[in-house]
């Protein structure tokens, strides 16, 4: 935003960087230090930016449009299953079986989820904390998958993943990332995109 002063310029810049990231993936470049991931992720960061600069407009959207957007997201999911059976989307591994379809689901899903939580009278503090620390969760969750799977193994939950073990793995990783997020917020706020608190 220091370079691009207007929402349009930010949008064009983010889309351009995302496109470069996909070119890196196509030609198997930029895997070192996850450079290609960093470029592609600009498209995801753009979602938050657009919501932030249009917050007043979003606050006026009620349950009607929210429901329609949610139905659209579900419809896209079923359409994806029909058109691309057996395909898996993974932002961590830069796997996008169809870029337009994947990004349509990501954007519609994110906007729908934002509107759902905005219209709720109350939101659990745990979900608010995770939402405010998505960068830390995104960066560290993969390091906790194996330890969490190992711990759950003692309780008889066998992997590979299914709906039950997948949910348990998600919850376990969220809990495991919690203390790291707290420490980063307290001692290294800049690393998670927050301004240091002056004491």
Secondary structure, DSSP 8 states (H G I E B T S, - for coil): --S--SHHHHHHHHHHHHHHHHHHHHTT--TGGGHHHHHHTHHHHHHHHHHHHTHHHHHT--HHHHHHHHHHHHHHHHHHHHHSTT---BTTTTB-SSHHHHHHHHHHHHHHHHHHHHHSS---HHHHHHHHTHHHHHHHHHHHHHHHHHHHHTTT--SS--HHHHHHHHHHHHHHHHHHHHHHHHH-GGGGT------
